[in-house]
Amino acid sequence: IYNTLLASKAGPLTLNGYLWPRASSIYRPNQAFVEQTYLRRHYEVVSQVTFPARPLADVLNATDLSFLKADVEGAEMEILRGADRLLDGCVGFELELWYSRNVFDGVPLASDVIAFCQERGFTLVTVNTPRLWHYGLPHPEMESRGFVGQGDTLFVRVPHAVVDLVRSGQ
């Protein structure tokens, strides 16, 4: 366990604690939107704590990373950018990506993360069923199908790229 937040660069970073702790994030909620959903109480800010933040490459102080799993409420891109050279030998990662900025102001979108990963030789191979956000409606007989908010994704290097990494000693 490391007493730090992961980020693209070292420095202080504020974590917003929400009434629903699993939703806590470095990003602030878009209150105008959240207030219109069934989850409005979940995203009430109940605390803010500033922690030291460091890049993953500095925290691990390692030469390689095989696989990365991150579900950090929008900060996945911060972790990837801070992984730096560790991504060179990485085979893949599972990330939660956001498809809309309706929930969190300024959160990197899935399209941004996908482009970042593809530029580094990773292929998007799986997208799970995304979670839907539903508007709070005035009457129970009304139905809201909701819209795509976020979902988990799997990125890997294609098999021949992994073989090339092994052959090169990475």
Steps between C-alpha positions, in 0.01 A plus 500: 500500500638837400382815679454702183259573219614408150523780247684606187743712703603550863319757713196544719168363373159540660268202535129585523325267742136436414211375710536177299871434570548274194443804279775714657714665234748773422225636274211708626147400406299693246234596755256637240486156341534279808208678670274369219589133559407230749857511632491866603568427870790269416704790360469741790850613595550416868877551522802617310845372589823602335755222461846484350478370144775322313540336160462120498849464351647679805286315755586152373859589419495190282624423155192317380127465545314203353136600547311794650144510640359844583148601602560845643195705404650683203866521600607205282671733249698660786631157597585404141690825441688448827591143404733638233768239415314225688255480209780394264499141628139487613278236337169669580266670738139513610360848549169660585432761235250786492289564191355832612603804702148528637596340832849641566621837372822468301532121513696356204263327258529142377601628156798686654619191690449271200712729280772516769508119526504443124791742459695275740421173320198379698181375339154534652371143509202505738242748622263371766137604518527867596321631806200717423403820677129559546320826544278529804149516353194660660281188491586129547307402186741700287805313377850625435736279305783722614821564313848353499715640779801277555618146441795265534731437208787264428805604300774257398791481266428270207676160528779572252584822691531302825732253328712794377518635860620161628758473224631850577536415869217722619 
